[in-house]
Amino acid sequence: MSDEPMLPPIPAIGDVLDRKKNLVEKKHSVIKCGDCKADFSREFKPGDFVFKKLTDEECEKCQQTNSLTIIEIYSEWVDPKKKS
Ligand SMILES: [Zn+2]
């Protein structure tokens, strides 16, 4: 019998962090122009939702400002350290 206190095992946190990839979620909104029928994507902005009408942005193709609707929102995981 020994009087030594039992120490909890120390987890190897550094090892786990080193291996885990630091990915960042990047959201995009796909916008369709009702005027020229073009669709394009841009970075997601707070307040965006599918079927939202954008009245304060202009179409990349025809510069209309009253025909844009968000048709899709998607996200991808990117490595911020990697230059794309
Ligand atoms: Zn357009």
PDB file of the backbone (N, CA, C, O) and the ligand in Angstrom, with CONECT records:
HET     ZN  A 101       1
ATOM      1  N   MET A   1       0.848  -1.208   0.000  1.00  0.00           N
ATOM      2  CA  MET A   1       0.000   0.000   0.000  1.00  0.00           C
ATOM      3  C   MET A   1       0.873   1.243   0.000  1.00  0.00           C
ATOM      4  O   MET A   1       1.770   1.359   0.834  1.00  0.00           O
ATOM      5  N   SER A   2       0.639   2.149  -0.889  1.00  0.00           N
ATOM      6  CA  SER A   2       1.428   3.387  -0.891  1.00  0.00           C
ATOM      7  C   SER A   2       0.514   4.565  -0.622  1.00  0.00           C
ATOM      8  O   SER A   2      -0.685   4.507  -0.894  1.00  0.00           O
ATOM      9  N   ASP A   3       1.088   5.644  -0.082  1.00  0.00           N
ATOM     10  CA  ASP A   3       0.296   6.834   0.243  1.00  0.00           C
ATOM     11  C   ASP A   3       0.238   7.813  -0.919  1.00  0.00           C
ATOM     12  O   ASP A   3      -0.367   8.878  -0.791  1.00  0.00           O
ATOM     13  N   GLU A   4       0.834   7.488  -2.015  1.00  0.00           N
ATOM     14  CA  GLU A   4       0.852   8.409  -3.147  1.00  0.00           C
ATOM     15  C   GLU A   4      -0.553   8.628  -3.687  1.00  0.00           C
ATOM     16  O   GLU A   4      -1.285   7.670  -3.934  1.00  0.00           O
ATOM     17  N   PRO A   5      -0.927   9.882  -3.869  1.00  0.00           N
ATOM     18  CA  PRO A   5      -2.266  10.142  -4.418  1.00  0.00           C
ATOM     19  C   PRO A   5      -2.352   9.708  -5.875  1.00  0.00           C
ATOM     20  O   PRO A   5      -1.367   9.769  -6.610  1.00  0.00           O
ATOM     21  N   MET A   6      -3.508   9.282  -6.273  1.00  0.00           N
ATOM     22  CA  MET A   6      -3.702   8.875  -7.668  1.00  0.00           C
ATOM     23  C   MET A   6      -3.947  10.117  -8.525  1.00  0.00           C
ATOM     24  O   MET A   6      -4.908  10.855  -8.305  1.00  0.00           O
ATOM     25  N   LEU A   7      -3.107  10.329  -9.461  1.00  0.00           N
ATOM     26  CA  LEU A   7      -3.297  11.487 -10.348  1.00  0.00           C
ATOM     27  C   LEU A   7      -4.092  11.063 -11.576  1.00  0.00           C
ATOM     28  O   LEU A   7      -3.843  10.003 -12.150  1.00  0.00           O
ATOM     29  N   PRO A   8      -5.031  11.879 -11.967  1.00  0.00           N
ATOM     30  CA  PRO A   8      -5.763  11.533 -13.195  1.00  0.00           C
ATOM     31  C   PRO A   8      -4.823  11.598 -14.389  1.00  0.00           C
ATOM     32  O   PRO A   8      -3.916  12.430 -14.410  1.00  0.00           O
ATOM     33  N   PRO A   9      -5.015  10.752 -15.367  1.00  0.00           N
ATOM     34  CA  PRO A   9      -4.131  10.780 -16.543  1.00  0.00           C
ATOM     35  C   PRO A   9      -4.302  12.102 -17.301  1.00  0.00           C
ATOM     36  O   PRO A   9      -5.408  12.619 -17.460  1.00  0.00           O
ATOM     37  N   ILE A  10      -3.186  12.613 -17.751  1.00  0.00           N
ATOM     38  CA  ILE A  10      -3.240  13.885 -18.497  1.00  0.00           C
ATOM     39  C   ILE A  10      -3.441  13.568 -19.982  1.00  0.00           C
ATOM     40  O   ILE A  10      -2.605  12.902 -20.593  1.00  0.00           O
ATOM     41  N   PRO A  11      -4.539  14.039 -20.557  1.00  0.00           N
ATOM     42  CA  PRO A  11      -4.761  13.749 -21.983  1.00  0.00           C
ATOM     43  C   PRO A  11      -3.782  14.513 -22.869  1.00  0.00           C
ATOM     44  O   PRO A  11      -3.386  15.637 -22.560  1.00  0.00           O
ATOM     45  N   ALA A  12      -3.414  13.899 -23.940  1.00  0.00           N
ATOM     46  CA  ALA A  12      -2.463  14.524 -24.862  1.00  0.00           C
ATOM     47  C   ALA A  12      -3.203  15.470 -25.800  1.00  0.00           C
ATOM     48  O   ALA A  12      -3.433  15.160 -26.969  1.00  0.00           O
ATOM     49  N   ILE A  13      -3.570  16.634 -25.259  1.00  0.00           N
ATOM     50  CA  ILE A  13      -4.383  17.588 -26.023  1.00  0.00           C
ATOM     51  C   ILE A  13      -3.620  18.126 -27.231  1.00  0.00           C
ATOM     52  O   ILE A  13      -4.164  18.231 -28.330  1.00  0.00           O
ATOM     53  N   GLY A  14      -2.368  18.460 -27.010  1.00  0.00           N
ATOM     54  CA  GLY A  14      -1.579  19.041 -28.090  1.00  0.00           C
ATOM     55  C   GLY A  14      -1.525  18.137 -29.302  1.00  0.00           C
ATOM     56  O   GLY A  14      -1.552  18.599 -30.443  1.00  0.00           O
ATOM     57  N   ASP A  15      -1.450  16.854 -29.044  1.00  0.00           N
ATOM     58  CA  ASP A  15      -1.370  15.898 -30.134  1.00  0.00           C
ATOM     59  C   ASP A  15      -2.646  15.932 -30.978  1.00  0.00           C
ATOM     60  O   ASP A  15      -2.593  15.880 -32.207  1.00  0.00           O
ATOM     61  N   VAL A  16      -3.794  16.020 -30.294  1.00  0.00           N
ATOM     62  CA  VAL A  16      -5.069  16.035 -31.010  1.00  0.00           C
ATOM     63  C   VAL A  16      -5.210  17.318 -31.824  1.00  0.00           C
ATOM     64  O   VAL A  16      -5.634  17.277 -32.979  1.00  0.00           O
ATOM     65  N   LEU A  17      -4.857  18.453 -31.229  1.00  0.00           N
ATOM     66  CA  LEU A  17      -5.001  19.735 -31.921  1.00  0.00           C
ATOM     67  C   LEU A  17      -4.118  19.815 -33.147  1.00  0.00           C
ATOM     68  O   LEU A  17      -4.495  20.406 -34.159  1.00  0.00           O
ATOM     69  N   ASP A  18      -2.935  19.215 -33.053  1.00  0.00           N
ATOM     70  CA  ASP A  18      -2.024  19.253 -34.185  1.00  0.00           C
ATOM     71  C   ASP A  18      -2.604  18.535 -35.399  1.00  0.00           C
ATOM     72  O   ASP A  18      -2.426  18.949 -36.544  1.00  0.00           O
ATOM     73  N   ARG A  19      -3.300  17.451 -35.105  1.00  0.00           N
ATOM     74  CA  ARG A  19      -3.789  16.650 -36.218  1.00  0.00           C
ATOM     75  C   ARG A  19      -5.092  17.171 -36.788  1.00  0.00           C
ATOM     76  O   ARG A  19      -5.390  16.974 -37.966  1.00  0.00           O
ATOM     77  N   LYS A  20      -5.877  17.847 -35.935  1.00  0.00           N
ATOM     78  CA  LYS A  20      -7.188  18.309 -36.384  1.00  0.00           C
ATOM     79  C   LYS A  20      -7.021  19.502 -37.321  1.00  0.00           C
ATOM     80  O   LYS A  20      -6.311  20.459 -37.012  1.00  0.00           O
ATOM     81  N   LYS A  21      -7.681  19.428 -38.458  1.00  0.00           N
ATOM     82  CA  LYS A  21      -7.585  20.531 -39.413  1.00  0.00           C
ATOM     83  C   LYS A  21      -8.474  21.678 -38.969  1.00  0.00           C
ATOM     84  O   LYS A  21      -9.616  21.476 -38.556  1.00  0.00           O
ATOM     85  N   ASN A  22      -7.943  22.858 -39.058  1.00  0.00           N
ATOM     86  CA  ASN A  22      -8.666  24.042 -38.628  1.00  0.00           C
ATOM     87  C   ASN A  22      -9.499  24.579 -39.782  1.00  0.00           C
ATOM     88  O   ASN A  22      -9.115  25.535 -40.457  1.00  0.00           O
ATOM     89  N   LEU A  23     -10.631  23.955 -39.992  1.00  0.00           N
ATOM     90  CA  LEU A  23     -11.446  24.376 -41.116  1.00  0.00           C
ATOM     91  C   LEU A  23     -12.446  25.436 -40.692  1.00  0.00           C
ATOM     92  O   LEU A  23     -12.936  25.435 -39.563  1.00  0.00           O
ATOM     93  N   VAL A  24     -12.732  26.318 -41.595  1.00  0.00           N
ATOM     94  CA  VAL A  24     -13.651  27.412 -41.329  1.00  0.00           C
ATOM     95  C   VAL A  24     -14.833  27.295 -42.281  1.00  0.00           C
ATOM     96  O   VAL A  24     -14.658  27.066 -43.478  1.00  0.00           O
ATOM     97  N   GLU A  25     -16.026  27.451 -41.745  1.00  0.00           N
ATOM     98  CA  GLU A  25     -17.209  27.357 -42.584  1.00  0.00           C
ATOM     99  C   GLU A  25     -17.401  28.668 -43.346  1.00  0.00           C
ATOM    100  O   GLU A  25     -17.408  29.755 -42.767  1.00  0.00           O
ATOM    101  N   LYS A  26     -17.556  28.526 -44.661  1.00  0.00           N
ATOM    102  CA  LYS A  26     -17.757  29.702 -45.493  1.00  0.00           C
ATOM    103  C   LYS A  26     -19.113  29.565 -46.179  1.00  0.00           C
ATOM    104  O   LYS A  26     -19.366  28.591 -46.888  1.00  0.00           O
ATOM    105  N   LYS A  27     -19.968  30.538 -45.965  1.00  0.00           N
ATOM    106  CA  LYS A  27     -21.312  30.431 -46.522  1.00  0.00           C
ATOM    107  C   LYS A  27     -21.461  31.310 -47.751  1.00  0.00           C
ATOM    108  O   LYS A  27     -20.898  32.401 -47.838  1.00  0.00           O
ATOM    109  N   HIS A  28     -22.231  30.803 -48.691  1.00  0.00           N
ATOM    110  CA  HIS A  28     -22.490  31.556 -49.911  1.00  0.00           C
ATOM    111  C   HIS A  28     -23.986  31.588 -50.176  1.00  0.00           C
ATOM    112  O   HIS A  28     -24.719  30.671 -49.806  1.00  0.00           O
ATOM    113  N   SER A  29     -24.417  32.637 -50.808  1.00  0.00           N
ATOM    114  CA  SER A  29     -25.800  32.726 -51.257  1.00  0.00           C
ATOM    115  C   SER A  29     -25.801  32.737 -52.778  1.00  0.00           C
ATOM    116  O   SER A  29     -25.029  33.456 -53.412  1.00  0.00           O
ATOM    117  N   VAL A  30     -26.685  31.921 -53.350  1.00  0.00           N
ATOM    118  CA  VAL A  30     -26.836  31.915 -54.803  1.00  0.00           C
ATOM    119  C   VAL A  30     -28.014  32.815 -55.142  1.00  0.00           C
ATOM    120  O   VAL A  30     -29.110  32.661 -54.604  1.00  0.00           O
ATOM    121  N   ILE A  31     -27.770  33.744 -56.033  1.00  0.00           N
ATOM    122  CA  ILE A  31     -28.761  34.766 -56.360  1.00  0.00           C
ATOM    123  C   ILE A  31     -29.169  34.628 -57.817  1.00  0.00           C
ATOM    124  O   ILE A  31     -28.331  34.419 -58.694  1.00  0.00           O
ATOM    125  N   LYS A  32     -30.457  34.747 -58.058  1.00  0.00           N
ATOM    126  CA  LYS A  32     -30.933  34.693 -59.439  1.00  0.00           C
ATOM    127  C   LYS A  32     -31.546  36.033 -59.802  1.00  0.00           C
ATOM    128  O   LYS A  32     -32.288  36.640 -59.030  1.00  0.00           O
ATOM    129  N   CYS A  33     -31.214  36.461 -60.982  1.00  0.00           N
ATOM    130  CA  CYS A  33     -31.771  37.712 -61.479  1.00  0.00           C
ATOM    131  C   CYS A  33     -32.997  37.388 -62.332  1.00  0.00           C
ATOM    132  O   CYS A  33     -32.902  36.629 -63.296  1.00  0.00           O
ATOM    133  N   GLY A  34     -34.142  37.960 -61.979  1.00  0.00           N
ATOM    134  CA  GLY A  34     -35.359  37.714 -62.737  1.00  0.00           C
ATOM    135  C   GLY A  34     -35.381  38.456 -64.053  1.00  0.00           C
ATOM    136  O   GLY A  34     -36.240  38.204 -64.898  1.00  0.00           O
ATOM    137  N   ASP A  35     -34.460  39.351 -64.232  1.00  0.00           N
ATOM    138  CA  ASP A  35     -34.446  40.173 -65.438  1.00  0.00           C
ATOM    139  C   ASP A  35     -33.655  39.524 -66.558  1.00  0.00           C
ATOM    140  O   ASP A  35     -34.173  39.328 -67.657  1.00  0.00           O
ATOM    141  N   CYS A  36     -32.391  39.189 -66.279  1.00  0.00           N
ATOM    142  CA  CYS A  36     -31.556  38.591 -67.325  1.00  0.00           C
ATOM    143  C   CYS A  36     -31.374  37.098 -67.107  1.00  0.00           C
ATOM    144  O   CYS A  36     -30.664  36.441 -67.868  1.00  0.00           O
ATOM    145  N   LYS A  37     -32.012  36.554 -66.065  1.00  0.00           N
ATOM    146  CA  LYS A  37     -32.012  35.115 -65.766  1.00  0.00           C
ATOM    147  C   LYS A  37     -30.631  34.587 -65.387  1.00  0.00           C
ATOM    148  O   LYS A  37     -30.421  33.375 -65.360  1.00  0.00           O
ATOM    149  N   ALA A  38     -29.709  35.464 -65.101  1.00  0.00           N
ATOM    150  CA  ALA A  38     -28.388  35.003 -64.691  1.00  0.00           C
ATOM    151  C   ALA A  38     -28.436  34.597 -63.226  1.00  0.00           C
ATOM    152  O   ALA A  38     -29.177  35.182 -62.437  1.00  0.00           O
ATOM    153  N   ASP A  39     -27.646  33.596 -62.867  1.00  0.00           N
ATOM    154  CA  ASP A  39     -27.471  33.350 -61.446  1.00  0.00           C
ATOM    155  C   ASP A  39     -25.993  33.354 -61.098  1.00  0.00           C
ATOM    156  O   ASP A  39     -25.141  32.939 -61.884  1.00  0.00           O
ATOM    157  N   PHE A  40     -25.723  33.827 -59.915  1.00  0.00           N
ATOM    158  CA  PHE A  40     -24.340  33.940 -59.461  1.00  0.00           C
ATOM    159  C   PHE A  40     -24.347  33.828 -57.954  1.00  0.00           C
ATOM    160  O   PHE A  40     -25.391  33.967 -57.317  1.00  0.00           O
ATOM    161  N   SER A  41     -23.190  33.579 -57.386  1.00  0.00           N
ATOM    162  CA  SER A  41     -23.128  33.468 -55.937  1.00  0.00           C
ATOM    163  C   SER A  41     -22.204  34.529 -55.364  1.00  0.00           C
ATOM    164  O   SER A  41     -21.241  34.965 -55.995  1.00  0.00           O
ATOM    165  N   ARG A  42     -22.529  34.915 -54.177  1.00  0.00           N
ATOM    166  CA  ARG A  42     -21.666  35.852 -53.467  1.00  0.00           C
ATOM    167  C   ARG A  42     -21.626  35.413 -52.017  1.00  0.00           C
ATOM    168  O   ARG A  42     -22.374  34.526 -51.607  1.00  0.00           O
ATOM    169  N   GLU A  43     -20.760  36.030 -51.251  1.00  0.00           N
ATOM    170  CA  GLU A  43     -20.621  35.671 -49.861  1.00  0.00           C
ATOM    171  C   GLU A  43     -21.935  35.879 -49.104  1.00  0.00           C
ATOM    172  O   GLU A  43     -22.650  36.857 -49.321  1.00  0.00           O
ATOM    173  N   PHE A  44     -22.229  34.938 -48.219  1.00  0.00           N
ATOM    174  CA  PHE A  44     -23.441  35.028 -47.403  1.00  0.00           C
ATOM    175  C   PHE A  44     -23.385  36.272 -46.525  1.00  0.00           C
ATOM    176  O   PHE A  44     -22.349  36.600 -45.947  1.00  0.00           O
ATOM    177  N   LYS A  45     -24.519  36.954 -46.440  1.00  0.00           N
ATOM    178  CA  LYS A  45     -24.608  38.103 -45.538  1.00  0.00           C
ATOM    179  C   LYS A  45     -25.651  37.812 -44.471  1.00  0.00           C
ATOM    180  O   LYS A  45     -26.645  37.141 -44.751  1.00  0.00           O
ATOM    181  N   PRO A  46     -25.444  38.305 -43.249  1.00  0.00           N
ATOM    182  CA  PRO A  46     -26.434  38.081 -42.197  1.00  0.00           C
ATOM    183  C   PRO A  46     -27.811  38.567 -42.643  1.00  0.00           C
ATOM    184  O   PRO A  46     -27.943  39.660 -43.193  1.00  0.00           O
ATOM    185  N   GLY A  47     -28.819  37.757 -42.404  1.00  0.00           N
ATOM    186  CA  GLY A  47     -30.173  38.119 -42.818  1.00  0.00           C
ATOM    187  C   GLY A  47     -30.583  37.475 -44.119  1.00  0.00           C
ATOM    188  O   GLY A  47     -31.747  37.533 -44.513  1.00  0.00           O
ATOM    189  N   ASP A  48     -29.615  36.854 -44.793  1.00  0.00           N
ATOM    190  CA  ASP A  48     -29.942  36.163 -46.041  1.00  0.00           C
ATOM    191  C   ASP A  48     -30.802  34.936 -45.766  1.00  0.00           C
ATOM    192  O   ASP A  48     -30.574  34.221 -44.790  1.00  0.00           O
ATOM    193  N   PHE A  49     -31.772  34.694 -46.608  1.00  0.00           N
ATOM    194  CA  PHE A  49     -32.513  33.433 -46.555  1.00  0.00           C
ATOM    195  C   PHE A  49     -33.051  33.146 -47.951  1.00  0.00           C
ATOM    196  O   PHE A  49     -33.176  34.035 -48.794  1.00  0.00           O
ATOM    197  N   VAL A  50     -33.368  31.860 -48.165  1.00  0.00           N
ATOM    198  CA  VAL A  50     -33.827  31.442 -49.491  1.00  0.00           C
ATOM    199  C   VAL A  50     -35.160  32.120 -49.806  1.00  0.00           C
ATOM    200  O   VAL A  50     -36.044  32.211 -48.954  1.00  0.00           O
ATOM    201  N   PHE A  51     -35.281  32.583 -51.018  1.00  0.00           N
ATOM    202  CA  PHE A  51     -36.454  33.298 -51.556  1.00  0.00           C
ATOM    203  C   PHE A  51     -36.524  34.755 -51.102  1.00  0.00           C
ATOM    204  O   PHE A  51     -37.513  35.441 -51.359  1.00  0.00           O
ATOM    205  N   LYS A  52     -35.478  35.225 -50.429  1.00  0.00           N
ATOM    206  CA  LYS A  52     -35.459  36.636 -50.046  1.00  0.00           C
ATOM    207  C   LYS A  52     -35.212  37.486 -51.279  1.00  0.00           C
ATOM    208  O   LYS A  52     -34.365  37.166 -52.114  1.00  0.00           O
ATOM    209  N   LYS A  53     -35.955  38.560 -51.379  1.00  0.00           N
ATOM    210  CA  LYS A  53     -35.744  39.488 -52.492  1.00  0.00           C
ATOM    211  C   LYS A  53     -34.719  40.540 -52.068  1.00  0.00           C
ATOM    212  O   LYS A  53     -34.839  41.167 -51.015  1.00  0.00           O
ATOM    213  N   LEU A  54     -33.723  40.710 -52.909  1.00  0.00           N
ATOM    214  CA  LEU A  54     -32.679  41.677 -52.602  1.00  0.00           C
ATOM    215  C   LEU A  54     -32.960  42.965 -53.356  1.00  0.00           C
ATOM    216  O   LEU A  54     -32.947  43.007 -54.586  1.00  0.00           O
ATOM    217  N   THR A  55     -33.211  43.992 -52.602  1.00  0.00           N
ATOM    218  CA  THR A  55     -33.535  45.253 -53.266  1.00  0.00           C
ATOM    219  C   THR A  55     -32.387  46.258 -53.162  1.00  0.00           C
ATOM    220  O   THR A  55     -32.413  47.318 -53.788  1.00  0.00           O
ATOM    221  N   ASP A  56     -31.395  45.909 -52.370  1.00  0.00           N
ATOM    222  CA  ASP A  56     -30.296  46.865 -52.190  1.00  0.00           C
ATOM    223  C   ASP A  56     -29.001  46.374 -52.837  1.00  0.00           C
ATOM    224  O   ASP A  56     -27.918  46.886 -52.552  1.00  0.00           O
ATOM    225  N   GLU A  57     -29.131  45.368 -53.716  1.00  0.00           N
ATOM    226  CA  GLU A  57     -27.942  44.895 -54.416  1.00  0.00           C
ATOM    227  C   GLU A  57     -28.247  44.838 -55.897  1.00  0.00           C
ATOM    228  O   GLU A  57     -29.403  44.714 -56.301  1.00  0.00           O
ATOM    229  N   GLU A  58     -27.215  44.929 -56.695  1.00  0.00           N
ATOM    230  CA  GLU A  58     -27.473  44.898 -58.130  1.00  0.00           C
ATOM    231  C   GLU A  58     -26.914  43.645 -58.779  1.00  0.00           C
ATOM    232  O   GLU A  58     -25.945  43.051 -58.306  1.00  0.00           O
ATOM    233  N   CYS A  59     -27.549  43.265 -59.868  1.00  0.00           N
ATOM    234  CA  CYS A  59     -27.154  42.070 -60.608  1.00  0.00           C
ATOM    235  C   CYS A  59     -25.742  42.245 -61.170  1.00  0.00           C
ATOM    236  O   CYS A  59     -25.373  43.300 -61.686  1.00  0.00           O
ATOM    237  N   GLU A  60     -24.979  41.174 -61.046  1.00  0.00           N
ATOM    238  CA  GLU A  60     -23.608  41.219 -61.569  1.00  0.00           C
ATOM    239  C   GLU A  60     -23.584  41.384 -63.075  1.00  0.00           C
ATOM    240  O   GLU A  60     -22.637  41.935 -63.636  1.00  0.00           O
ATOM    241  N   LYS A  61     -24.633  40.903 -63.727  1.00  0.00           N
ATOM    242  CA  LYS A  61     -24.624  40.883 -65.185  1.00  0.00           C
ATOM    243  C   LYS A  61     -25.288  42.127 -65.784  1.00  0.00           C
ATOM    244  O   LYS A  61     -24.731  42.774 -66.671  1.00  0.00           O
ATOM    245  N   CYS A  62     -26.492  42.453 -65.283  1.00  0.00           N
ATOM    246  CA  CYS A  62     -27.225  43.536 -65.948  1.00  0.00           C
ATOM    247  C   CYS A  62     -27.431  44.763 -65.052  1.00  0.00           C
ATOM    248  O   CYS A  62     -28.038  45.749 -65.469  1.00  0.00           O
ATOM    249  N   GLN A  63     -26.922  44.692 -63.827  1.00  0.00           N
ATOM    250  CA  GLN A  63     -26.976  45.827 -62.897  1.00  0.00           C
ATOM    251  C   GLN A  63     -28.384  46.226 -62.474  1.00  0.00           C
ATOM    252  O   GLN A  63     -28.585  47.320 -61.946  1.00  0.00           O
ATOM    253  N   GLN A  64     -29.363  45.345 -62.700  1.00  0.00           N
ATOM    254  CA  GLN A  64     -30.707  45.592 -62.189  1.00  0.00           C
ATOM    255  C   GLN A  64     -30.682  45.487 -60.670  1.00  0.00           C
ATOM    256  O   GLN A  64     -29.934  44.681 -60.116  1.00  0.00           O
ATOM    257  N   THR A  65     -31.483  46.284 -60.004  1.00  0.00           N
ATOM    258  CA  THR A  65     -31.477  46.226 -58.546  1.00  0.00           C
ATOM    259  C   THR A  65     -32.794  45.739 -57.969  1.00  0.00           C
ATOM    260  O   THR A  65     -32.931  45.645 -56.750  1.00  0.00           O
ATOM    261  N   ASN A  66     -33.773  45.427 -58.821  1.00  0.00           N
ATOM    262  CA  ASN A  66     -35.065  45.045 -58.255  1.00  0.00           C
ATOM    263  C   ASN A  66     -35.549  43.683 -58.713  1.00  0.00           C
ATOM    264  O   ASN A  66     -36.735  43.377 -58.591  1.00  0.00           O
ATOM    265  N   SER A  67     -34.661  42.869 -59.234  1.00  0.00           N
ATOM    266  CA  SER A  67     -35.090  41.564 -59.742  1.00  0.00           C
ATOM    267  C   SER A  67     -34.319  40.407 -59.111  1.00  0.00           C
ATOM    268  O   SER A  67     -34.373  39.280 -59.603  1.00  0.00           O
ATOM    269  N   LEU A  68     -33.614  40.681 -58.039  1.00  0.00           N
ATOM    270  CA  LEU A  68     -32.752  39.638 -57.488  1.00  0.00           C
ATOM    271  C   LEU A  68     -33.439  38.874 -56.360  1.00  0.00           C
ATOM    272  O   LEU A  68     -34.068  39.457 -55.477  1.00  0.00           O
ATOM    273  N   THR A  69     -33.297  37.554 -56.420  1.00  0.00           N
ATOM    274  CA  THR A  69     -33.850  36.684 -55.384  1.00  0.00           C
ATOM    275  C   THR A  69     -32.803  35.658 -54.997  1.00  0.00           C
ATOM    276  O   THR A  69     -32.094  35.132 -55.855  1.00  0.00           O
ATOM    277  N   ILE A  70     -32.705  35.373 -53.717  1.00  0.00           N
ATOM    278  CA  ILE A  70     -31.804  34.301 -53.271  1.00  0.00           C
ATOM    279  C   ILE A  70     -32.488  32.974 -53.535  1.00  0.00           C
ATOM    280  O   ILE A  70     -33.607  32.746 -53.075  1.00  0.00           O
ATOM    281  N   ILE A  71     -31.828  32.107 -54.267  1.00  0.00           N
ATOM    282  CA  ILE A  71     -32.447  30.809 -54.577  1.00  0.00           C
ATOM    283  C   ILE A  71     -31.795  29.670 -53.813  1.00  0.00           C
ATOM    284  O   ILE A  71     -32.365  28.582 -53.725  1.00  0.00           O
ATOM    285  N   GLU A  72     -30.632  29.894 -53.268  1.00  0.00           N
ATOM    286  CA  GLU A  72     -29.963  28.807 -52.564  1.00  0.00           C
ATOM    287  C   GLU A  72     -28.914  29.383 -51.632  1.00  0.00           C
ATOM    288  O   GLU A  72     -28.288  30.403 -51.920  1.00  0.00           O
ATOM    289  N   ILE A  73     -28.738  28.699 -50.498  1.00  0.00           N
ATOM    290  CA  ILE A  73     -27.645  29.059 -49.593  1.00  0.00           C
ATOM    291  C   ILE A  73     -26.860  27.790 -49.319  1.00  0.00           C
ATOM    292  O   ILE A  73     -27.431  26.768 -48.938  1.00  0.00           O
ATOM    293  N   TYR A  74     -25.563  27.856 -49.509  1.00  0.00           N
ATOM    294  CA  TYR A  74     -24.751  26.670 -49.247  1.00  0.00           C
ATOM    295  C   TYR A  74     -23.494  27.073 -48.499  1.00  0.00           C
ATOM    296  O   TYR A  74     -23.096  28.238 -48.485  1.00  0.00           O
ATOM    297  N   SER A  75     -22.891  26.087 -47.886  1.00  0.00           N
ATOM    298  CA  SER A  75     -21.661  26.380 -47.169  1.00  0.00           C
ATOM    299  C   SER A  75     -20.596  25.358 -47.519  1.00  0.00           C
ATOM    300  O   SER A  75     -20.898  24.218 -47.870  1.00  0.00           O
ATOM    301  N   GLU A  76     -19.377  25.772 -47.420  1.00  0.00           N
ATOM    302  CA  GLU A  76     -18.259  24.864 -47.658  1.00  0.00           C
ATOM    303  C   GLU A  76     -17.241  25.069 -46.555  1.00  0.00           C
ATOM    304  O   GLU A  76     -17.164  26.133 -45.940  1.00  0.00           O
ATOM    305  N   TRP A  77     -16.460  24.025 -46.321  1.00  0.00           N
ATOM    306  CA  TRP A  77     -15.431  24.102 -45.281  1.00  0.00           C
ATOM    307  C   TRP A  77     -14.098  24.364 -45.941  1.00  0.00           C
ATOM    308  O   TRP A  77     -13.637  23.589 -46.780  1.00  0.00           O
ATOM    309  N   VAL A  78     -13.487  25.463 -45.553  1.00  0.00           N
ATOM    310  CA  VAL A  78     -12.223  25.816 -46.185  1.00  0.00           C
ATOM    311  C   VAL A  78     -11.117  25.905 -45.133  1.00  0.00           C
ATOM    312  O   VAL A  78     -11.354  26.213 -43.965  1.00  0.00           O
ATOM    313  N   ASP A  79      -9.930  25.629 -45.588  1.00  0.00           N
ATOM    314  CA  ASP A  79      -8.762  25.744 -44.735  1.00  0.00           C
ATOM    315  C   ASP A  79      -8.221  27.169 -44.888  1.00  0.00           C
ATOM    316  O   ASP A  79      -7.734  27.529 -45.959  1.00  0.00           O
ATOM    317  N   PRO A  80      -8.300  27.977 -43.836  1.00  0.00           N
ATOM    318  CA  PRO A  80      -7.873  29.378 -43.963  1.00  0.00           C
ATOM    319  C   PRO A  80      -6.394  29.527 -44.246  1.00  0.00           C
ATOM    320  O   PRO A  80      -5.939  30.569 -44.718  1.00  0.00           O
ATOM    321  N   LYS A  81      -5.638  28.463 -43.949  1.00  0.00           N
ATOM    322  CA  LYS A  81      -4.197  28.557 -44.182  1.00  0.00           C
ATOM    323  C   LYS A  81      -3.832  28.263 -45.627  1.00  0.00           C
ATOM    324  O   LYS A  81      -2.739  28.582 -46.094  1.00  0.00           O
ATOM    325  N   LYS A  82      -4.785  27.642 -46.323  1.00  0.00           N
ATOM    326  CA  LYS A  82      -4.531  27.274 -47.700  1.00  0.00           C
ATOM    327  C   LYS A  82      -5.035  28.366 -48.629  1.00  0.00           C
ATOM    328  O   LYS A  82      -6.187  28.788 -48.529  1.00  0.00           O
ATOM    329  N   LYS A  83      -4.189  28.819 -49.521  1.00  0.00           N
ATOM    330  CA  LYS A  83      -4.617  29.829 -50.482  1.00  0.00           C
ATOM    331  C   LYS A  83      -5.244  29.136 -51.681  1.00  0.00           C
ATOM    332  O   LYS A  83      -4.638  28.250 -52.284  1.00  0.00           O
ATOM    333  N   SER A  84      -6.455  29.541 -52.021  1.00  0.00           N
ATOM    334  CA  SER A  84      -7.120  28.869 -53.137  1.00  0.00           C
ATOM    335  C   SER A  84      -6.923  29.664 -54.403  1.00  0.00           C
ATOM    336  O   SER A  84      -7.407  29.267 -55.463  1.00  0.00           O
TER     337      SER A  84
HETATM  338 ZN    ZN A 101     -29.480  40.542 -64.263  1.00  0.00          ZN2+
END
